[in-house]
Amino acid sequence: MPEGPELHLASLYVNKMCEGVVFTGSVQKSEVSKSPDVPFTSDAYRITAASRGKEVKLTLTPMKSDEPKKRVKAGQADQPMDIVFRFGMSGFFRFTSEDQLPKHSHLRFYTKEKPCRVLSFVDVRRFGSWQPNGAWQPGRGPCIMFEYKSFRENVVSNLSNHAFDRPICEALLNQKYFNGIGNYLRAEILFRLDIPPFVSARSVLEGLDSDDFCENEKPVKQENADKKSGRAKQKKVKEESGDLLRLCHTVPLEVVNQGGKGYDPEKQDYSDFEAWLQCYYVEGMKSIRDHNGRTMWFKGDPGPMVPKDAKSPKAKNRVKKDDDHDYTAKKKVNKSRPAKATKRTAIKQETETKTPKKGKDAEKETGSKRRKTEKNQEGNTPNGEKTSTARRRKDKSAEPVTSGAQTRSGRVTRQSSR
């Protein structure tokens, strides 16, 4: 799922691709989308983008005519319109030629140039949405990346809220306080601080200040360190042990600042981002489902608030991120046979090998082994004692017949003598 860094990178992509480009006509929606129509039409307008947490806002601004007295045509927009997007599980933007329109393009903005190009909102799974004449969702808190001071104040001033009774890994997904944090970010942040995911959020956050005194602070000289008050020493301890709220701000910026490496829209190369990950989907780490069914990656003890009868999700092959953050040509994904199916086949073959054969097949195999054994014994017997298998069988089968004939002969003799 796209998180704060990915939505910010999407806004940067739109601004880069649409700079100096003039769009025209109406905004077109796909027939299958359940999101609302966008009632905007203009002969000439521009598009800019901004992000906040897990939201992106596109602003459509009509261009003013060079003729000041010229009136706007009926049905044409004369005021800017904001459209707020939420990406869901797989939303992203794509700027292509009209003949290369992506398959799952659900909202389209057409340029005035010829040949025409299209800015599309693409959403394969259709969990994303948009709101015409929208505003930032009021239930979401300040952005963890670009409203850091307000973000800290919002968390620290609300620690008495019942939301912080929950485990810290679940509280981090609450967008009312951590707008922009998602599954991979929470794993990376808690791992760096060596915080068990299932401990009380309040116990982790209480004691933190609404102001980050260590932000952009120069190193303190040793000669002045002794003159600091007890509170200053306490701040130094917090700096050394780590400040969770600070990492909620700095870790997402690390992803953004990879600058064309981790989420390169041109090369589609995610190797640097995968190398950056220290915990999420990394070999050797543990995973378990939280109370909401979301997979939590961690190392060591999960903590006392771990769900009862919690189980680790079934192992899956790690798949590189596909179109979630890919803003250019469609990325090709190698479809390989799942590891689970391969394992099942191997177990089946092993079972078939170990299972004893029954019926006629077993009898044939036994007879074949007996004949081989007898042949070997014949080869090891001295020349004077060699006896063919057929002769031994004939002699053995002939003995009871001879005995029976002698018995019958004896009875006849006795009867005749009487």
Salt bridges, closest charged atoms under 4 A:
ASP37 OD1 - LYS29 NZ 3.32
ASP43 OD2 - LYS73 NZ 3.60
GLU55 OE2 - ARG86 NE 2.84
GLU55 OE2 - ARG140 NE 3.90
GLU113 OE2 - ARG117 NE 2.39
GLU147 OE1 - ARG52 NE 3.11
GLU153 OE2 - LYS149 NZ 3.59
ASP165 OD1 - ARG202 NH1 2.57
GLU170 OE1 - ARG166 NH2 2.64
GLU170 OE2 - HIS291 ND1 2.58
ASP209 OD2 - LYS238 NZ 3.81
ASP211 OD1 - LYS149 NZ 2.81
ASP212 OD2 - ARG152 NH1 3.93
ASP212 OD2 - ARG246 NE 2.89
GLU239 OE1 - LYS236 NZ 3.69
ASP243 OD2 - ARG152 NH2 3.07
ASP243 OD2 - ARG246 NH2 3.84
GLU254 OE1 - ARG192 NH2 2.90
ASP290 OD2 - ARG186 NH1 3.15
GLU350 OE2 - LYS354 NZ 3.00
GLU365 OE2 - LYS369 NZ 3.53
